[in-house]
Amino acid sequence: MSRIVAVHGVGNHVRGGRPDAVAEAVAADWSAGLAAGLGLASLGKADLTCAYYAHHLYRGKPVAQGTDDQALDRLATTDPDAAALAEMWLDAHELPEVVAQGRLTVPLRHAVDMLARRFSLDGRLTRLFMALVFREVATYLKAPDAPARQAARDEVGGVLDRERPTVVLAHSLGSVVAYEALHARQDVEIDLLVTMGSPLALRHGVFERLTPAPVNGLGERPPNVRRWVNVADPGDPVAILRPLSRWFPGVDLDLTDSINLFDFHLAANYLRSAAVAAAVAPYLGVADVPPSPSTRAPTE
């Protein structure tokens, strides 16, 4: 029986929810999405387990209040780590309007609105979602030995050690946590790692803060991973600096796939994509999958 471990991304925290119950719910959603992408009614004998870590990022933190605009304004004034991450993310997108006006003169929420227009996204949803992204990613990457980071990484590592999966699927921030957990648990052999909508290559904000740190400007594939496939929607503003293999030569296949993302960087859309189905199918014993429109991203 093939075992799959799913490492979720941002936006999965359920305040007051039991971690095991939340993990089961996320696993059910991911199983349904992956089965749909494979053209199956269910995953059958494949067993998918969610490595749920979000609760570690929210311990001791107050409940967020206010509108989406207020969330970004508050982030810019009260959470310097998250605000700094937002600045790096915006700089990576090289918004000409921001450059022309001067970054320091443009409020964060207005700069995010400019980015939303570039990607033809709903401005309100973009503001709300990016406030969540900045907060969770900054909490995880605050310091190499930050308690939340260690606890989240250990949580994922513990699931990997217990399940001994054939395939690891990691989405968004989960690709960062999985990358570090796999490096830390090198006795766990993985046949396939699929990263989806990954911010691993975000310079300064994520890339240089990874553990282990990049060497000579390059990240290293976890040595216990036999094959690494990365999938990014070209309209996903989180999965920037493509192709990922430029910064992580250990990526075996770098795919782009237009997956109707916004519905908002959701794992469900990646899981239903032909690119993910084609990558996973051989490891699940699935012979026929829907044809993939994906293309290999150019490498330079």
C-alpha positions, -999 to 999 in steps of 0.1 A, spaced: 0 0 0 14 34 -10 16 59 18 13 97 13 21 124 37 5 158 31 22 189 45 -4 218 44 3 254 37 -10 286 52 -46 292 63 -53 258 79 -53 267 115 -85 261 133 -86 279 166 -98 256 193 -98 226 171 -81 194 182 -50 189 161 -58 153 153 -94 162 142 -81 190 120 -54 167 105 -81 142 96 -103 168 79 -74 182 59 -64 146 49 -99 139 37 -99 171 16 -65 164 1 -75 127 -7 -106 139 -25 -87 165 -45 -59 141 -55 -83 114 -65 -102 139 -86 -70 149 -104 -62 112 -110 -97 107 -124 -106 83 -96 -135 81 -73 -111 76 -43 -75 69 -37 -83 32 -30 -55 15 -12 -34 46 -10 -32 60 25 -29 98 29 -20 113 63 -18 150 70 11 164 90 -7 192 107 15 218 123 -4 251 121 -14 251 158 23 255 167 24 288 149 -5 303 168 3 294 204 1 325 226 -10 347 197 -42 368 200 -72 363 177 -69 386 147 -95 414 145 -106 439 119 -111 441 82 -87 430 55 -74 466 51 -69 469 88 -51 436 90 -24 448 65 -21 482 81 -18 465 115 8 441 101 29 470 88 29 488 122 29 460 148 46 430 133 81 440 120 91 405 110 60 400 89 62 436 74 98 430 65 88 397 48 61 416 29 87 441 17 109 413 3 80 397 -14 70 429 -31 105 437 -41 108 402 -57 78 411 -79 95 444 -91 63 463 -94 70 493 -117 43 514 -100 59 510 -66 94 517 -80 82 549 -96 64 562 -65 90 551 -40 84 520 -19 85 539 14 57 562 3 33 534 -7 13 518 21 15 480 21 -21 475 13 -19 497 -18 12 479 -30 -6 446 -26 -35 461 -46 -11 469 -74 1 433 -74 -35 420 -74 -41 441 -105 -11 426 -122 -24 391 -116 -60 401 -123 -70 391 -87 -97 402 -64 -81 430 -44 -99 423 -11 -91 386 -12 -55 393 -20 -51 418 9 -68 393 33 -48 363 21 -14 380 20 -18 393 56 -22 357 66 7 345 45 31 371 59 21 364 94 24 326 93 56 325 72 73 352 94 63 333 126 79 301 112 111 317 100 115 341 129 148 325 140 165 291 133 158 280 169 124 297 174 101 274 194 73 276 169 97 266 141 112 237 160 78 225 171 63 226 136 93 209 120 93 182 147 56 177 142 61 170 105 93 150 111 74 128 136 47 120 110 73 112 84 91 89 109 58 71 119 43 68 84 74 61 63 56 74 32 64 68 -4 52 102 -15 53 136 3 30 164 -10 39 198 4 20 231 -4 30 267 1 46 272 36 44 234 40 71 231 13 94 250 36 85 230 66 88 197 47 122 207 32 136 213 67 120 183 82 133 160 55 168 173 60 164 167 97 150 131 93 174 117 67 167 81 78 133 84 63 136 75 26 111 92 3 105 81 -33 88 113 -44 86 149 -31 60 172 -48 62 208 -39 32 230 -49 30 268 -49 63 269 -31 80 301 -18 113 283 -12 132 306 -36 120 339 -21 153 357 -17 162 371 18 127 364 31 128 326 28 158 313 8 187 325 29 169 316 62 165 279 54 180 251 75 203 239 61 214 272 46 221 274 9 257 270 -2 271 293 -29 236 305 -37 221 271 -41 198 250 -20 203 212 -16 177 185 -22 173 164 9 195 134 3 168 110 14 145 122 -15 149 102 -47 128 124 -69 116 160 -66 89 175 -87 79 212 -83 46 225 -97 38 263 -99 8 281 -114 22 311 -134 -5 332 -118 5 322 -82 21 353 -66 34 331 -37 54 308 -60 77 335 -73 112 333 -87 106 305 -112 119 280 -121 127 267 -87 154 245 -101 175 276 -107 180 279 -70 175 242 -62 193 221 -88 181 189 -71 146 196 -85 142 169 -112 112 184 -129 99 220 -127 64 222 -141 40 251 -147 3 244 -149 -26 269 -151 -49 255 -124 -75 282 -120 -57 292 -89 -76 320 -74 -98 305 -55 -67 315 -38 -35 296 -38 -56 267 -26 -40 232 -23 -72 217 -37 -66 233 -71 -30 221 -72 -41 186 -62 -67 185 -90 -42 196 -116 -29 173 -144 7 181 -135 4 168 -99 -16 137 -112 11 129 -137 38 132 -111 21 110 -85 3 84 -106 33 60 -111 39 58 -74 2 49 -67 0 23 -94 -24 44 -115 -20 35 -152 -41 61 -169 -45 98 -159 -60 128 -177 -36 143 -202 -14 170 -187 -12 204 -202 18 211 -181 51 223 -195 86 220 -181 97 254 -170 128 267 -188 161 263 -170 189 287 -174 
